[in-house]
Amino acid sequence: MKNALKELRKERGWSQQDLAERLGVSRQSIIAIEREKYDPSLDLAFKIGRVFGASIETIFTPEP
């Protein structure tokens, strides 16, 4: 699954650690999601959407 997490995070000037703390996950989880090595759970995807004020579909897109 493709995602815009890194771009959204950088637009806000947040480090990976900042985002991890806001979401209650490890920095390693953020790294894995940004590198598209890990797809977040639905619960975490919704949390990410809330943190950025965006819909899940705006942040995550399935690969063709």
N, C-alpha and C positions, 0 to 999 in steps of 0.2 A: 504494500500500500504506500502510495506517495503521500507526502505531507509537507506543509508549509511552516512547520513548527520553528525551525531555525530562523527563518525570515521574520516571522511574527515576534519571536523573542528578541532578535536584534533590533527591530524597529522600536521596541520599548526600552532598549538599553539594558536588558536583563542578562545576567550570566546564566549559565546552565544551572549553577547552584541556586541562584535566585528563583528560577522557575521550579526547580525541584522542591524547594521549601514551600512555595506557594501551593504546590500540588500534593505535598506530603509523600513524595517518592524520593528515591536516591538520584544523585547526579548521573550515575551510571545508567539509570532507566532513561533519563532525558537523552543521553548520548546515543543509546541504542535506538530510540524512537527517531531521533534526527537522522541517523545513518540508515534508517529504514531496515534495521536488522530485527526490530521488535514492533509488533502491532499492539497498541495499548488495549486493555480491556474496555468494554463499553462504558463502564463506570468512569474509568480514567479519561476516556475520550470526552465524555460529557464535562468532567472537571476542567479539562483543557479548554473546551469551548467556553465555559463560564469565565475562566481566567482571562481569556482574550476577548470576551464579548462577541464571539462569533459562533456560527453554527458548525457542527461537526463536518458537514459537507464542504464548508469553506476551507477547513484545515486539512481534511483527509480526503483523498480521492483514490478509488481502486485502480489498480494497474489494468490496462486492457488485456 
